[in-house]
Amino acid sequence: MRRLAALLAMVGLLASACSSGSEPEDFTGIRLKNPYQAADIALTDTGGAPYSLGADTTKPLTVVFFGYTNCPDFCPMVMNNLAAAMNRLDADDRASVDVVFVTTDPARDDEKTLRAYLDKYDKEFIGLTGDLDTIIEVGDPLAIYVNDGVKLPTGGYDLGGHSTFTLAIDSSHEAVALWNQETSSTEFAADIHTLLTED
């Protein structure tokens, strides 16, 4: 039921975003006509400190992706593109952006595992973990679906049902845009620059 509700919410989100009629043609992502407010619910960063998407996203822009370190396909592709996008930005833009990775697999993604994973992409990337119910609570108001996995005969489990959208959260802690998993590093960089230079 939670999955259906989340998917319906995302469909509604995309429909309302696309109907705004105010998107510049060169903006690759989707502008959210009705931004989502991030919940002030604390997770834990890789240094053991509390971090809330609804309170600690104080830079002009925070780019957020929900994924997991054992993800075989979309997660590494998105993270590679985000890392390359950050390298494309000039120093001023880069200093104005945080990239946050929220694990959807906290049973395996503890602080140390997350830090080692993110360091392969960018040592400044922020990793967040916590208990699964709290992560689901954080994702819900952002229309991000997080499931608790399907047990596999091998003893592991499949978390392939998680959302693959990347969100742009502004300094008011509102998600104002999103991108799909096929967004390139060039497109990420161009859109991030656009968002940073708008009044």
C-alpha positions as CSV (number, residue, x, y, z in Angstrom):
1,M,0.0,0.0,0.0
2,R,2.8,2.4,0.8
3,R,4.5,1.7,-2.5
4,L,1.3,2.4,-4.4
5,A,0.7,5.6,-2.5
6,A,4.3,6.7,-3.2
7,L,4.0,5.9,-6.9
8,L,0.7,7.7,-7.2
9,A,2.2,10.7,-5.5
10,M,5.1,10.7,-7.9
11,V,2.8,10.6,-10.9
12,G,0.9,13.5,-9.5
13,L,4.1,15.4,-8.8
14,L,5.3,14.9,-12.4
15,A,2.0,15.9,-13.8
16,S,1.8,19.1,-11.8
17,A,5.4,19.9,-12.6
18,C,5.0,19.4,-16.3
19,S,1.9,21.5,-16.4
20,S,3.6,24.6,-15.0
21,G,4.5,25.9,-18.4
22,S,7.4,27.9,-17.0
23,E,10.3,25.6,-17.5
24,P,13.2,26.9,-19.6
25,E,13.8,24.7,-22.6
26,D,17.4,24.1,-21.6
27,F,16.6,22.8,-18.2
28,T,16.9,19.0,-18.3
29,G,15.3,18.2,-15.0
30,I,11.7,18.7,-13.9
31,R,10.8,21.9,-12.0
32,L,8.3,21.3,-9.2
33,K,5.4,23.7,-9.4
34,N,4.5,22.7,-5.8
35,P,7.8,22.0,-4.0
36,Y,7.9,19.4,-1.3
37,Q,9.0,20.4,2.2
38,A,11.7,18.1,3.6
39,A,10.8,16.7,7.0
40,D,12.9,17.8,10.0
41,I,13.8,14.2,10.9
42,A,17.4,13.5,11.9
43,L,19.4,10.7,10.3
44,T,23.1,10.1,11.1
45,D,26.0,11.2,8.9
46,T,29.2,9.3,8.4
47,G,30.8,11.2,11.2
48,G,28.1,10.1,13.7
49,A,26.4,13.5,13.8
50,P,22.7,14.1,13.3
51,Y,21.7,15.5,9.9
52,S,18.2,16.5,8.8
53,L,17.1,17.3,5.3
54,G,14.5,19.6,6.8
55,A,17.0,21.6,8.9
56,D,20.6,21.1,7.9
57,T,20.3,21.8,4.1
58,T,21.5,25.4,4.6
59,K,23.6,25.8,1.4
60,P,21.8,27.4,-1.6
61,L,21.4,23.9,-3.0
62,T,21.6,20.4,-1.7
63,V,21.4,17.5,-4.2
64,V,19.9,14.4,-2.7
65,F,19.9,10.8,-3.9
66,F,18.4,7.8,-2.1
67,G,20.3,4.6,-2.9
68,Y,22.4,1.8,-1.4
69,T,26.1,0.8,-1.7
70,N,25.3,-2.7,-3.0
71,C,23.1,-1.4,-5.8
72,P,24.4,-2.9,-9.0
73,D,23.2,-0.4,-11.6
74,F,21.4,2.9,-11.2
75,C,23.2,4.0,-8.0
76,P,26.7,3.9,-9.3
77,M,25.6,5.5,-12.5
78,V,23.9,8.4,-10.8
79,M,26.8,8.9,-8.3
80,N,29.4,8.9,-11.0
81,N,27.4,11.5,-12.9
82,L,27.0,13.6,-9.8
83,A,30.7,13.5,-9.0
84,A,31.6,14.4,-12.6
85,A,29.0,17.2,-12.5
86,M,30.5,18.7,-9.4
87,N,33.9,18.7,-11.1
88,R,32.3,20.7,-14.0
89,L,31.2,23.5,-11.7
90,D,33.3,26.5,-11.0
91,A,34.6,27.1,-7.5
92,D,31.8,29.4,-6.5
93,D,29.0,27.1,-7.7
94,R,30.7,24.0,-6.1
95,A,31.0,25.8,-2.7
96,S,27.2,26.5,-2.9
97,V,26.2,22.8,-3.3
98,D,26.1,19.8,-1.0
99,V,25.6,16.3,-2.4
100,V,23.8,14.0,0.1
101,F,23.4,10.2,-0.3
102,V,20.7,8.6,1.9
103,T,21.0,4.9,2.2
104,T,17.9,2.7,1.7
105,D,19.8,-0.3,3.0
106,P,20.8,0.7,6.6
107,A,21.2,-2.9,7.7
108,R,24.3,-3.1,5.6
109,D,25.2,0.6,5.1
110,D,26.6,1.7,8.4
111,E,28.6,4.9,8.7
112,K,32.0,3.3,7.8
113,T,30.6,1.5,4.8
114,L,28.9,4.6,3.5
115,R,32.1,6.7,3.9
116,A,34.2,4.2,2.1
117,Y,31.6,4.1,-0.7
118,L,31.2,7.8,-1.1
119,D,35.0,8.5,-1.0
120,K,35.3,6.7,-4.3
121,Y,33.2,9.4,-5.8
122,D,33.9,12.6,-3.8
123,K,35.2,12.9,-0.3
124,E,32.9,15.9,0.3
125,F,29.8,13.9,-0.4
126,I,27.6,13.5,2.7
127,G,26.2,10.1,3.6
128,L,23.2,9.5,5.8
129,T,22.0,6.3,7.5
130,G,19.6,5.4,10.3
131,D,16.9,2.9,11.0
132,L,14.8,1.9,8.1
133,D,11.5,3.2,9.5
134,T,13.1,6.7,9.9
135,I,14.5,6.6,6.4
136,I,11.0,5.8,5.1
137,E,9.7,8.7,7.0
138,V,12.3,11.0,5.5
139,G,11.5,9.8,2.0
140,D,7.7,10.0,2.2
141,P,7.2,13.8,2.1
142,L,9.6,13.9,-0.8
143,A,7.7,11.3,-2.8
144,I,10.7,9.0,-2.5
145,Y,9.7,5.3,-2.2
146,V,11.8,3.2,0.1
147,N,11.0,-0.5,0.7
148,D,12.3,-3.0,3.2
149,G,13.7,-5.4,0.6
150,V,12.7,-8.8,-0.7
151,K,14.6,-11.8,0.8
152,L,16.5,-13.8,-1.7
153,P,17.3,-17.6,-1.6
154,T,21.0,-16.7,-1.3
155,G,20.4,-15.0,2.0
156,G,20.7,-11.5,0.8
157,Y,17.8,-9.3,-0.3
158,D,16.8,-7.2,-3.3
159,L,16.1,-3.5,-2.8
160,G,15.5,-2.8,-6.4
161,G,12.2,-1.1,-5.7
162,H,13.7,2.1,-4.4
163,S,13.1,5.4,-6.3
164,T,15.9,6.6,-8.6
165,F,15.1,10.3,-8.7
166,T,17.7,12.9,-7.6
167,L,16.3,15.9,-5.8
168,A,17.4,19.5,-5.6
169,I,16.6,21.0,-2.1
170,D,17.0,24.7,-1.6
171,S,18.0,26.6,1.6
172,S,14.3,26.7,2.6
173,H,14.5,22.9,2.8
174,E,12.1,22.5,-0.2
175,A,12.6,20.1,-3.1
176,V,12.3,22.4,-6.1
177,A,13.4,20.2,-8.9
178,L,14.3,16.5,-9.7
179,W,16.1,14.5,-12.2
180,N,15.8,10.9,-13.5
181,Q,18.5,8.3,-13.4
182,E,19.5,8.9,-17.0
183,T,20.6,12.5,-16.4
184,S,24.2,13.1,-17.6
185,S,26.9,14.9,-15.7
186,T,26.7,17.8,-18.2
187,E,23.0,18.1,-17.7
188,F,23.3,17.9,-13.9
189,A,26.0,20.6,-14.0
190,A,24.0,22.9,-16.3
191,D,20.8,22.6,-14.2
192,I,22.6,23.1,-10.9
193,H,24.2,26.3,-12.3
194,T,20.8,27.5,-13.5
195,L,19.2,26.9,-10.1
196,L,22.1,28.7,-8.3
197,T,21.9,31.7,-10.5
198,E,18.2,32.3,-10.3
199,D,16.7,34.8,-7.9
